[in-house]
């Protein structure tokens, strides 16, 4: 059993610790982009700023005895229209992490549902996220949750 709640400033140390779940594979596969061992103070400041940002929502999944099982970071974004595109308000899932011992237990799906509710409450039409090509597990999670690809970003070293 677990519950989803909105993170508070008192959660920044916890979030910084949980962030390793998300950050480690990125540093392994793209050390040219991601800091190998980010300073704890800097990661806590990152989460403190997100919690204070009115366009952002940070959610925490708590299990038995309030043990943190994961988190999600989402932002509501206003995209202005152009001559070629419609304006829209979207919710962007920037990060989601579940502790390994709670994988495939519904925690990730519950966090994702909570992000959807954040988006609906803000009048969003769409939930968007991205996934790195090396993160096959995340890709499978998103496809199983009903996501479909929209664009492919390409990268080339110069």
Backbone bond lengths (Angstrom), bond angles and torsions (degrees), N, CA, C in turn:
res aa  C-N    CA-C-N  psi(-1)  N-CA   C-N-CA  omega(-1)  CA-C   N-CA-C  phi
1 X - - - 1.455 - - 1.521 108.99 -
2 X 1.308 115.87 142.52 1.462 120.30 178.71 1.513 108.98 -151.44
3 X 1.334 114.81 164.20 1.458 120.07 176.89 1.519 108.79 -132.70
4 X 1.317 116.19 150.43 1.460 122.72 178.42 1.524 107.49 -104.59
5 X 1.323 116.45 132.04 1.461 121.21 178.95 1.520 109.37 -138.25
6 X 1.322 115.26 162.13 1.461 121.21 175.38 1.523 108.52 -79.90
7 X 1.316 115.90 134.41 1.458 120.66 -179.95 1.527 110.39 -68.53
8 X 1.316 114.84 152.35 1.463 121.82 176.82 1.527 108.28 -119.65
9 X 1.332 117.85 168.53 1.468 119.47 177.43 1.531 113.26 -55.63
10 X 1.307 117.06 -26.92 1.466 120.36 177.47 1.524 113.86 -69.25
11 X 1.322 117.68 -8.45 1.469 122.41 -178.57 1.522 113.80 -95.18
12 X 1.333 119.21 -0.44 1.466 119.18 -171.84 1.523 112.52 -61.82
13 X 1.321 118.98 -38.65 1.474 120.34 178.96 1.531 110.00 -65.56
14 X 1.305 116.67 -41.68 1.470 121.62 177.35 1.523 110.49 -61.39
15 X 1.323 116.85 -47.07 1.462 120.77 179.97 1.520 111.65 -63.00
16 X 1.319 116.85 -39.63 1.465 120.26 177.78 1.522 110.52 -61.83
17 X 1.319 117.34 -37.62 1.466 121.22 177.91 1.532 110.77 -68.88
18 X 1.322 116.65 -46.49 1.469 120.69 179.93 1.522 112.03 -65.16
19 X 1.326 117.29 -28.02 1.457 120.93 -178.28 1.519 112.33 -58.58
20 X 1.322 117.45 -24.83 1.471 120.60 178.75 1.532 110.91 -56.67
21 X 1.330 117.22 -33.34 1.466 120.98 179.80 1.527 110.01 -58.65
22 X 1.318 116.28 -41.25 1.460 121.86 -178.94 1.523 111.11 -81.63
23 X 1.313 115.62 -40.65 1.458 120.07 -170.71 1.535 113.43 -75.27
24 X 1.309 118.16 -37.73 1.472 121.61 -174.61 1.531 113.48 -55.35
25 X 1.326 119.80 -48.45 1.476 118.00 179.57 1.527 112.99 -64.35
26 X 1.327 116.32 -30.40 1.455 119.60 178.91 1.531 110.78 -68.19
27 X 1.322 116.47 -42.47 1.471 118.41 178.85 1.519 111.10 -68.71
28 X 1.324 116.77 -32.15 1.465 120.44 178.83 1.522 110.99 -66.27
29 X 1.327 116.62 -44.28 1.459 120.85 -174.10 1.520 114.48 -92.89
30 X 1.327 118.13 -25.14 1.460 121.31 -179.40 1.535 110.63 -135.37
31 X 1.339 116.65 63.34 1.470 118.95 179.31 1.524 112.90 -64.07
32 X 1.324 116.81 -16.59 1.464 120.13 176.62 1.528 111.71 -72.32
33 X 1.335 117.79 -19.84 1.459 121.83 -177.96 1.527 113.89 -109.52
34 X 1.311 116.99 -34.06 1.460 120.88 -171.49 1.524 111.69 -110.74
35 X 1.330 115.47 134.76 1.460 122.91 179.77 1.525 109.11 -64.36
36 X 1.325 116.38 129.73 1.463 121.34 -176.11 1.522 112.51 -61.27
37 X 1.295 117.82 -51.93 1.465 121.86 -179.02 1.524 108.81 -131.12
38 X 1.328 116.74 82.72 1.463 118.14 -177.44 1.531 111.24 -62.52
39 X 1.315 115.49 146.43 1.458 121.47 177.95 1.532 109.06 -63.29
40 X 1.322 115.71 132.76 1.462 120.67 -179.67 1.520 111.30 -56.46
41 X 1.328 116.83 -43.64 1.471 119.96 180.00 1.522 111.20 -59.57
42 X 1.318 116.90 -39.11 1.461 120.88 -179.26 1.530 111.27 -68.86
43 X 1.321 116.75 -39.90 1.473 119.99 178.77 1.529 109.49 -67.89
44 X 1.319 116.79 -40.65 1.469 119.24 176.62 1.523 110.60 -62.89
45 X 1.334 117.86 -40.73 1.469 121.33 177.73 1.529 110.25 -62.86
46 X 1.329 116.88 -38.20 1.465 121.66 176.48 1.525 110.14 -57.11
47 X 1.335 116.99 -49.81 1.461 120.41 -178.67 1.525 111.88 -71.23
48 X 1.319 117.68 -35.86 1.460 120.48 176.45 1.535 110.13 -58.80
49 X 1.333 115.65 -42.77 1.464 120.25 179.29 1.527 110.96 -66.51
50 X 1.319 118.51 -39.09 1.467 120.78 179.76 1.521 110.58 -67.28
51 X 1.318 117.27 -41.16 1.466 120.60 179.32 1.531 110.29 -63.12
52 X 1.327 117.36 -35.22 1.471 122.09 -179.47 1.531 112.55 -80.17
53 X 1.312 118.21 -17.09 1.460 122.89 -176.35 1.536 109.67 -77.02
54 X 1.337 118.42 119.37 1.471 119.34 -178.76 1.526 114.24 -64.99
55 X 1.325 118.13 -19.31 1.465 119.45 178.40 1.529 112.04 -86.78
56 X 1.323 116.98 -6.93 1.467 121.10 -177.11 1.525 110.60 -108.93
57 X 1.316 114.51 151.13 1.462 121.98 173.09 1.520 107.24 -132.33
58 X 1.311 115.85 128.59 1.458 121.19 174.96 1.521 106.32 -114.60
59 X 1.316 115.47 124.46 1.462 122.17 -178.38 1.520 109.59 -113.70
60 X 1.326 116.13 146.18 1.459 122.15 178.11 1.524 108.28 -123.95
61 X 1.322 116.24 137.12 1.461 121.60 173.33 1.521 107.47 -100.55
62 X 1.331 116.45 118.78 1.461 122.27 178.16 1.516 109.46 -105.54
63 X 1.327 115.09 136.68 1.452 120.90 176.32 1.511 111.03 -102.91
64 X 1.314 115.36 -154.55 1.459 121.04 179.26 1.518 110.37 -57.48
65 X 1.309 115.08 142.05 1.464 122.13 179.92 1.531 111.56 55.83
66 X 1.327 115.94 31.06 1.468 123.01 178.27 1.528 113.43 57.75
67 X 1.328 117.33 28.38 1.463 120.72 175.21 1.528 108.39 -75.84
68 X 1.329 115.72 125.46 1.463 119.98 -178.54 1.525 110.20 -67.51
69 X 1.333 115.35 130.74 1.463 121.60 -179.89 1.525 112.47 -108.33
70 X 1.333 116.70 -14.62 1.451 119.58 179.96 1.510 111.43 169.37
71 X 1.330 114.45 -179.97 1.462 120.10 178.03 1.522 109.49 -153.72
72 X 1.316 114.74 164.64 1.466 122.31 173.70 1.526 107.65 -138.91
73 X 1.310 115.36 143.23 1.465 123.24 176.27 1.518 107.47 -122.08
74 X 1.313 116.55 120.52 1.463 121.48 -178.77 1.525 109.18 -132.10
75 X 1.334 115.56 153.61 1.468 120.92 177.38 1.521 109.11 -135.07
76 X 1.324 114.80 138.92 1.458 120.97 172.34 1.522 106.50 -88.00
77 X 1.332 115.38 128.61 1.462 120.85 -176.81 1.523 110.12 -124.07
78 X 1.306 115.45 134.35 1.466 121.62 172.50 1.511 107.42 -94.71
79 X 1.299 116.71 117.90 1.454 121.17 177.53 1.518 108.98 -105.04
80 X 1.326 116.56 112.66 1.467 118.05 179.93 1.524 110.44 -68.78
81 X 1.306 115.16 150.52 1.451 119.83 176.50 1.520 110.59 -75.97
82 X 1.296 114.46 163.48 1.459 122.02 175.24 1.523 107.26 -128.27
83 X 1.306 116.09 -173.85 1.460 119.32 175.46 1.528 111.30 -62.40
84 X 1.338 116.73 -20.90 1.465 120.67 -174.80 1.525 114.56 -112.76
85 X 1.334 117.57 -16.30 1.463 119.61 -175.53 1.526 110.96 -128.92
86 X 1.311 115.56 154.11 1.460 122.00 176.37 1.530 109.09 -79.44
87 X 1.312 116.76 150.92 1.460 119.97 170.36 1.529 107.30 -74.92
88 X 1.313 115.80 155.39 1.461 119.64 178.60 1.516 110.22 -162.70
89 X 1.314 114.14 160.00 1.450 122.00 172.11 1.526 105.77 -113.47
90 X 1.322 115.75 125.30 1.472 120.68 -178.53 1.520 109.44 -125.39
91 X 1.303 115.66 161.13 1.461 120.45 168.62 1.521 106.25 -110.12
92 X 1.320 114.94 129.73 1.461 122.39 -178.16 1.522 109.25 -110.02
93 X 1.306 116.47 121.89 1.462 121.50 174.62 1.522 106.83 -85.47
94 X 1.322 116.28 106.79 1.464 120.99 -176.48 1.520 112.50 -86.06
95 X 1.325 117.53 -36.25 1.467 121.41 179.60 1.520 109.21 -148.93
96 X 1.315 114.82 146.28 1.462 121.46 170.03 1.520 106.10 -147.53
97 X 1.321 115.78 137.31 1.463 120.49 -178.82 1.520 109.50 -145.38
98 X 1.315 115.60 141.60 1.467 122.40 176.22 1.523 106.97 -131.24
99 X 1.328 116.58 134.22 1.460 119.63 179.04 1.527 108.70 -60.80
100 X 1.332 117.65 144.43 1.469 120.38 -175.28 1.529 114.31 -53.63
101 X 1.324 117.45 -38.48 1.474 118.73 -177.48 1.528 112.95 -70.83
102 X 1.330 118.05 -11.60 1.469 121.33 177.41 1.532 112.04 -108.05
103 X 1.325 117.26 6.06 1.462 120.47 179.72 1.523 110.12 -60.05
104 X 1.306 115.67 142.30 1.460 124.18 177.49 1.538 113.17 61.58
105 X 1.340 115.59 28.02 1.467 120.20 178.74 1.517 112.36 -109.51
106 X 1.341 117.41 1.90 1.455 120.93 -179.50 1.518 113.86 100.01
107 X 1.322 117.78 -5.92 1.462 120.59 -179.36 1.527 110.63 -64.16
108 X 1.319 117.18 -47.88 1.461 120.48 179.44 1.520 111.57 -60.90
109 X 1.322 117.27 -42.62 1.463 121.10 179.00 1.525 110.92 -63.96
110 X 1.328 117.31 -38.90 1.469 120.50 178.53 1.523 111.03 -67.34
111 X 1.328 117.32 -40.58 1.463 119.88 175.62 1.520 110.65 -62.28
112 X 1.320 116.27 -43.28 1.462 120.99 178.53 1.529 111.32 -62.02
113 X 1.318 117.78 -42.21 1.466 120.92 176.47 1.526 111.31 -61.65
114 X 1.330 116.60 -39.38 1.468 120.51 179.03 1.529 110.52 -65.65
115 X 1.324 117.07 -37.49 1.470 120.73 176.50 1.524 109.43 -65.44
116 X 1.316 117.53 -41.31 1.473 120.30 176.42 1.525 110.83 -57.18
117 X 1.333 116.41 -43.05 1.466 120.53 179.21 1.522 111.38 -63.93
118 X 1.321 117.54 -39.27 1.467 121.42 175.65 1.526 108.86 -57.96
119 X 1.315 116.49 -46.22 1.455 120.69 179.42 1.514 112.68 -63.51
120 X 1.311 117.14 -45.93 1.470 119.92 179.65 1.526 110.64 -60.46
121 X 1.334 116.63 -42.92 1.466 120.83 -179.30 1.527 111.46 -63.50
122 X 1.326 117.10 -28.45 1.466 121.79 179.48 1.527 112.31 -89.92
123 X 1.326 117.13 2.35 1.464 120.39 178.93 1.518 114.41 80.75
124 X 1.319 116.86 20.55 1.469 120.88 -179.42 1.524 110.58 -76.08
125 X 1.324 115.10 145.88 1.468 121.73 175.89 1.519 111.73 -92.96
126 X 1.354 115.18 -25.31 1.461 118.31 -173.07 1.520 110.95 -139.65
127 X 1.322 114.95 151.25 1.461 123.77 169.08 1.518 106.13 -110.15
128 X 1.326 116.26 126.70 1.462 120.58 179.22 1.521 109.65 -123.04
129 X 1.301 115.06 152.93 1.459 121.74 173.94 1.511 107.26 -155.31
130 X 1.297 116.20 174.55 1.464 120.07 172.89 1.514 108.55 -136.00
131 X 1.302 114.43 162.15 1.458 120.46 -178.90 1.522 107.72 -143.36
132 X 1.303 116.36 136.46 1.461 120.97 178.04 1.527 109.56 -71.60
133 X 1.308 116.98 145.55 1.470 121.35 -176.87 1.523 112.55 -58.70
134 X 1.327 117.46 -29.01 1.466 120.39 -178.09 1.532 112.66 -79.10
135 X 1.323 117.85 -8.42 1.456 121.05 -176.40 1.533 110.29 -99.13
136 X 1.315 115.46 72.18 1.468 121.34 -176.03 1.519 111.99 -61.62
137 X 1.332 118.10 -38.35 1.466 120.35 179.88 1.523 111.13 -61.13
138 X 1.327 116.94 -42.87 1.469 120.26 178.67 1.527 109.90 -65.21
139 X 1.316 117.01 -41.61 1.460 119.88 178.15 1.512 111.97 -58.44
140 X 1.329 116.55 -43.45 1.464 121.00 178.31 1.533 110.76 -64.28
141 X 1.345 116.19 -41.71 1.466 121.04 178.86 1.521 109.94 -58.59
142 X 1.320 117.47 -48.80 1.463 121.05 -177.93 1.526 112.14 -66.72
143 X 1.322 117.77 -41.38 1.471 119.46 177.60 1.530 110.77 -62.54
144 X 1.343 116.88 -42.29 1.464 120.58 178.36 1.525 111.50 -64.13
145 X 1.344 116.52 -26.68 1.472 121.37 179.93 1.524 112.30 -87.08
146 X 1.335 117.05 3.13 1.456 120.69 175.23 1.513 116.10 97.99
147 X 1.316 118.44 7.15 1.464 120.61 176.97 1.523 109.82 -77.53
148 X 1.317 114.96 152.22 1.459 120.05 173.74 1.525 108.48 -135.65
149 X 1.329 116.79 150.82 1.465 119.94 -178.58 1.525 111.77 -64.61
150 X 1.330 114.61 145.70 1.470 119.62 175.33 1.517 111.70 -120.61
151 X 1.302 117.74 -41.87 1.467 121.68 179.26 1.513 108.66 -139.83
152 X 1.315 115.69 162.14 1.457 121.71 174.17 1.522 106.52 -123.28
153 X 1.320 115.96 121.28 1.462 120.47 176.36 1.519 108.43 -89.23
154 X 1.301 116.54 134.82 1.452 121.99 -179.79 1.513 108.63 -113.49
155 X 1.316 115.91 152.07 1.450 122.07 -174.46 1.528 108.31 -137.57
156 X 1.332 116.69 141.72 1.452 121.00 177.81 1.520 109.27 -144.80
157 X 1.302 116.10 129.86 1.462 120.28 176.07 1.530 109.51 -72.09
158 X 1.310 116.29 140.60 1.463 120.65 177.37 1.526 110.24 -111.74
